[in-house]
């Protein structure tokens, strides 16, 4: 038996982890991409729990940066960044349920050099921004185009980085508001957490009938914090398996891998994101094991781990986790 067979998704999902019908959303099928998470866009696809969906995504710049001589400030139209594929309507999903999304694969798509990273004016972890206002001038704009494939990210003639793909932006619709796809929050969104990659399951709260799943902003690799604000952005082909857990209400995104459970919080300041994530992890451990929140709180003081997603977006993201072996999962 694989670890997935014992996962929360397989044990509690409507489809019980069994793959259902296959679907495809290509760039042409999507048509207009979305720059907000909200309930007002018409679904591009409707699926049943268990569906396996292959999705083509754009990079964070919708492919508009094509050369190292490009100036992003002259090409990009802020806030129209982070184009999202979707929304995908999941039949049977109702407010208070949980959407489970198994990430099967993420593959680069398009002609080389597939990867793009850059320095944007007043954006990043070590520069003045509109929210961290300083008098010093912005850093010069700089674009780097990088060849990459599933064997590596070829940064230079002497540096090859590992190919560690993940979905930077994934989430469900809020119930009433429409929120920029640059923002992470309780519904998911632009979390930029490297753990949201192949072999993981992300659990998202359902706030609206059908859940309305959006995704985009895939990265080939990213360091903790996404320091300059732009990871190795790439257009991608993503394969997902979608399931639904009825009556399984969660407040914030959760993540499960073969060895770890993790909860994800997004806020400013950064310590509030950590507090949200750890609080939710205490609740999840108690929910799955019945050990009690006080015991879980003390256990996490000894064995909890924290992973920095981004420290540059309008809100910051932290994932906190614990090894399954410590809690009998």
Buried (B, 14 or more C-beta within 10 A) or exposed (E): EEBBEEBBBBEBBBBEBEBBEEBEBEBEEBEEBBBBBBBEBEBBBEBBBBBBBBBBBBBBBBBBBBEEEBBBEEEBEEEBBBBBBBBBBBBBBBEEBBBBBBBBBBBBBBEEBBBBBBBBBBBBBEBBBEEEEEEEEBBEBEBBBBEBBEEBBBBEEEEEBEBBBBBBBBBBBBBEBBBBBBBBBBBBBBBBBBBBBBEBBBBBBBBBBBBBBBBBBBBBBBEBBBBBBBBBBBBBBBBBBBBBBBEBEBEBBBBBBEEBBBBBBBBEEBEBBBBBBBBBBBBBBBBBBEBEEEBBBEBBEEEBEBBBBBBBBBBBBBBBBBEBEBBEB
